[in-house]
Amino acid sequence: MAKYEELIEALKSINPEEAARLEEEIDIIIHKLKFLPVESFSNVILLNQQEDFEPYTSTAIAEKVKIAGGSLMESLDSNPDKIIIIQRDESLYSTLPLLLSQPVIIHSKAFANNAIYIIHRSEFDKKDTDYLSDTEILAEILQPKYFFYGRDGIDWVKFEIN
């Protein structure tokens, strides 16, 4: 059973309205992307500032990325289409030049296509109650032609290389 399905089941007994809303919103995202060809799904890697920019992986984040229209990569060597950096404190921007100067990043499709993003929402992927907001953030980044939730500039930004 998927994590979001577990959350919906758990919510049904304590907050049926929220359970219905979560189910409806996730179903809408899934349905919108159902008809896209496989090549429309970006290979993405998340790098966690808190963990020295190691790839950020978990079953839950992989599921959120998949629902949002992407495929989670576990290594920069996989040449991701998009790189998403999870910001955990204000020192990020002083360390970005060093991170972005790494050859594996410079030679990636993400770098070449100016597809570097920063999620600066402090609670990103920390609480089950934020499952939908986390998925919406990822959907806006991964499939911007299909999703607009107004989170750009609030919860995430595109980092302009050029």
C-alpha positions as CSV (number, residue, x, y, z in Angstrom):
1,M,0.0,0.0,0.0
2,A,1.3,3.4,-0.9
3,K,2.2,5.9,1.8
4,Y,-0.6,8.3,0.8
5,E,-3.1,5.5,0.9
6,E,-2.0,4.7,4.5
7,L,-2.4,8.4,5.4
8,I,-5.8,8.5,3.9
9,E,-6.9,5.4,5.8
10,A,-5.5,6.8,9.1
11,L,-7.2,10.1,8.5
12,K,-10.6,8.6,7.7
13,S,-11.3,7.9,11.4
14,I,-10.0,11.2,12.8
15,N,-10.7,13.7,10.1
16,P,-12.8,12.3,7.2
17,E,-12.9,15.7,5.4
18,E,-9.1,15.9,5.3
19,A,-8.9,12.3,4.2
20,A,-11.3,13.0,1.3
21,R,-9.4,16.2,0.3
22,L,-6.0,14.4,0.3
23,E,-7.4,11.5,-1.7
24,E,-9.1,13.9,-4.2
25,E,-6.0,16.1,-4.7
26,I,-3.6,13.2,-5.1
27,D,-6.0,11.6,-7.6
28,I,-6.2,14.8,-9.6
29,I,-2.4,14.9,-9.9
30,I,-2.2,11.3,-10.8
31,H,-5.0,11.6,-13.4
32,K,-3.4,14.7,-15.1
33,L,-0.2,12.9,-15.6
34,K,-1.7,9.6,-16.6
35,F,-1.7,10.4,-20.3
36,L,1.8,11.8,-20.5
37,P,4.4,9.8,-22.4
38,V,7.2,8.3,-20.3
39,E,9.8,10.7,-21.8
40,S,7.9,13.6,-20.2
41,F,8.8,12.4,-16.7
42,S,12.1,14.0,-15.5
43,N,14.8,12.0,-13.9
44,V,15.4,14.0,-10.7
45,I,17.8,14.0,-7.8
46,L,17.3,15.7,-4.5
47,L,20.3,16.9,-2.6
48,N,20.0,17.6,1.1
49,Q,21.9,20.5,2.5
50,Q,21.7,19.1,6.0
51,E,23.5,15.9,4.9
52,D,26.4,17.6,3.0
53,F,24.4,17.5,-0.2
54,E,24.1,13.7,-0.3
55,P,21.3,12.4,-2.4
56,Y,18.1,12.5,-0.4
57,T,16.1,9.2,-0.8
58,S,13.4,7.5,1.0
59,T,10.3,5.4,0.1
60,A,8.1,8.4,0.8
61,I,10.0,10.9,-1.2
62,A,10.3,8.5,-4.1
63,E,6.5,8.1,-4.1
64,K,6.0,11.8,-3.9
65,V,8.3,12.4,-6.9
66,K,6.6,9.6,-8.9
67,I,3.1,11.1,-8.2
68,A,4.4,14.6,-9.1
69,G,5.7,13.4,-12.5
70,G,9.3,12.4,-12.0
71,S,11.6,9.5,-11.4
72,L,13.9,9.7,-8.3
73,M,17.6,9.1,-9.0
74,E,19.9,8.0,-6.2
75,S,23.2,9.3,-7.6
76,L,24.5,12.3,-9.5
77,D,26.2,9.9,-11.8
78,S,22.8,9.1,-13.2
79,N,22.9,12.4,-15.1
80,P,19.6,13.9,-13.8
81,D,17.3,16.1,-15.8
82,K,16.6,18.2,-12.7
83,I,18.5,18.8,-9.5
84,I,16.5,19.8,-6.4
85,I,18.4,21.1,-3.4
86,I,16.6,21.0,-0.1
87,Q,17.7,24.0,1.9
88,R,17.9,23.6,5.7
89,D,19.5,26.9,6.7
90,E,20.7,30.3,5.4
91,S,24.2,29.2,4.7
92,L,23.1,27.4,1.5
93,Y,23.8,30.3,-0.9
94,S,27.4,30.6,0.4
95,T,28.0,26.9,-0.3
96,L,26.3,26.7,-3.7
97,P,29.2,27.9,-5.8
98,L,31.4,25.0,-4.5
99,L,28.6,22.5,-5.0
100,L,27.7,23.6,-8.5
101,S,31.4,23.6,-9.5
102,Q,31.6,19.8,-9.1
103,P,32.3,18.2,-12.5
104,V,29.4,15.7,-12.1
105,I,27.0,18.6,-11.7
106,I,28.6,20.8,-14.4
107,H,28.3,17.9,-16.9
108,S,24.7,17.0,-16.0
109,K,21.6,17.6,-18.2
110,A,20.2,19.6,-15.2
111,F,23.1,22.1,-15.3
112,A,23.1,22.3,-19.1
113,N,19.4,23.0,-19.1
114,N,19.5,25.4,-16.2
115,A,17.2,23.1,-14.2
116,I,18.5,23.6,-10.6
117,Y,15.8,24.2,-8.0
118,I,15.9,25.0,-4.3
119,I,13.1,24.0,-1.9
120,H,13.4,26.3,1.1
121,R,10.3,25.2,2.9
122,S,11.7,24.3,6.3
123,E,9.2,21.5,6.9
124,F,9.6,19.8,3.5
125,D,9.3,16.0,3.9
126,K,9.3,16.1,7.6
127,K,5.7,15.5,8.5
128,D,3.0,13.2,7.2
129,T,0.5,16.0,7.5
130,D,2.5,17.9,4.7
131,Y,2.3,15.0,2.2
132,L,0.1,16.9,-0.2
133,S,2.0,20.2,0.0
134,D,5.3,18.3,-0.5
135,T,3.8,16.6,-3.6
136,E,2.4,19.9,-4.9
137,I,5.9,21.6,-4.6
138,L,7.4,18.7,-6.6
139,A,4.6,18.7,-9.2
140,E,5.2,22.5,-9.8
141,I,8.9,21.8,-10.3
142,L,8.7,18.6,-12.3
143,Q,5.6,19.3,-14.4
144,P,5.2,23.1,-14.6
145,K,3.1,23.0,-17.7
146,Y,0.4,21.1,-15.8
147,F,0.6,22.3,-12.2
148,F,0.5,25.7,-10.6
149,Y,-0.2,25.9,-6.9
150,G,1.4,29.3,-6.2
151,R,4.3,27.9,-4.3
152,D,7.1,29.2,-6.6
153,G,8.9,31.9,-4.7
154,I,7.2,30.9,-1.4
155,D,8.3,27.3,-0.9
156,W,10.8,26.9,-3.8
157,V,12.7,28.8,-6.3
158,K,14.5,28.1,-9.6
159,F,18.2,28.8,-9.2
160,E,19.4,30.6,-12.3
161,I,22.9,29.5,-13.3
162,N,23.3,32.0,-16.2
